[in-house]
Amino acid sequence: MQMKETLPERRMMAMHETFNSYISFYLKPSRIHIFMDVLRGIGSPSRICIKIDRERERLLLMPYYKVDYKSHAVPKDVYRGNECMELCSLKLCKIIANRHKLDTERSYRMPGIVDVDDKIAVFDLTRATEIRRDTQSAR
């Protein structure tokens, strides 16, 4: 899936090793799932930072090396298996649900591009697709 990109972004992505991935938002329990391929693609960091653009249309995920209120620790077990990282953030889930008029009783997946060279992942929050019960992984 392609994200809408500006011309400079398209040129940058063409020169870098990239791959497509997803991020999932489980809005009822306010959980965010970050898949292992994304974490490995941005360099298998021990901490990450999540940022949202002003229009709240894109979410940026990147390594973050300080321990402070902006960072989230990546559990070591994530890199030992096929698990995803799970964050709980009522505030972030509410911001995204309100901005994109998403049903807070449902779960959604957003496509993104992982830039391996720059160690960043950018997800398109405007392209949310509902995760149906039959496609959700067992918890």
N, C-alpha and C positions, 0 to 999 in steps of 0.2 A: 504494500500500500504506500502510495506517495503522499507526503504532506505538502500543503501549499508552501512554496518557498519563493523568496525573492531571487532575482538573478545572481547577486553576489553569493547567496547561500548555495545555489545550485553549482556555481563555479567552485566554491570551496569544497563541497561534498564530492565533486568529480575528482578532485586531487587527493582525497583522503580515503582510507579504507573505512567503509561504512557497512552497516547491515540494518535491516528492519527488525523491530521488536515491538513490544507492547508494555503497558503498565495497566494494572487493574485497580479499580476503586470499588470496594464493597461498602456502599454508603450507609446501609442500616447499622452495621457495627462500627462504622467509621474507620475501616481498615484499607490500607494501600498495599498492594502486592507488587514488588519489584523483582522481576525474574533474574535468575542467575546469569543468563547470557548478557544481560545489560550490565550487571555488576562486573563481570569478567571483561566485557568490552571497554569499560572505563578504567580498567587497570586493577581490578580486585582490591579496591581500597578498604581500609579498616573503618573509615568514616565517610559519610556522604552528606551533601547539602542539596536541598531542593529549592528552586526558585521559580517564580511565575512571572511572566511578562505583565506589563501594565494593563493590557487589554484582557488578561486572564485567558488567553487562547493557547498559550504554549507553556509547558512545564519543562524546566531544565534540571537535569540530574548530573551531578559532578562529584569527583572526589573532594574531600575537605579534610584538612589535616589538623585542625584545631579542635579541642574539646570545648565547645561552648553551646549557647542556645540555638545556634544555626545548624549544628551538626547532629547526625544520627549515627550511632555505632552499628556496623554491620556485624551480625553474629558470626563467629568463626565457623560454626556448623554449616552455614550457607554454602561455603566453598568446599565442603567435604562430601556433598551429595547433590541431589537434584531438587533441592528445596528452593523456595523463593524467600526473599526478605519481606517481612511484614511490619509495616508501621501503623500505629494507631494515631490518628489526628482528626479529631472532631472538627477543628477549625478549618483545616485544609479541605476536608470533604464537604463541609458546608459552603465554603467559597466556590468550589467547583460546581456543586449541585445548583446553587442559586444562580450563578453566572450563566450556566448552560441549560437551565430549567430541566434538570434531571430528577427523576423520582427517587427520593431518599430511601425508599423501601427496596430498591433494586441495586444491581451491580453492573458496572460498565468497564469496558476495555477501550483504551485509547492507543492508536498506533504511534510509532515514533521511529527515529533514526538514531543509531548509535554511531558516533564518530570515534573510531578506535585511536586514531592519531592524536586528536585533541582531548581524548578522554572525557567526552560529554555525551549525554543522550538528551534529545529534544523530542517531546511528545506533543501531539496535536490534540488539545482538549476539545476542539470543535467537532472532532470525528468520533465521538463516543458511540460505541455499539453495546447494546445490552447483552450481558452474559446470562444466558438462559440456564435454569436449574440443571437441565440435563448435560450442560457443558461445563459446569463448575466442578473443580477438583474436590475430592473428598477431603474433609477436614477432620 
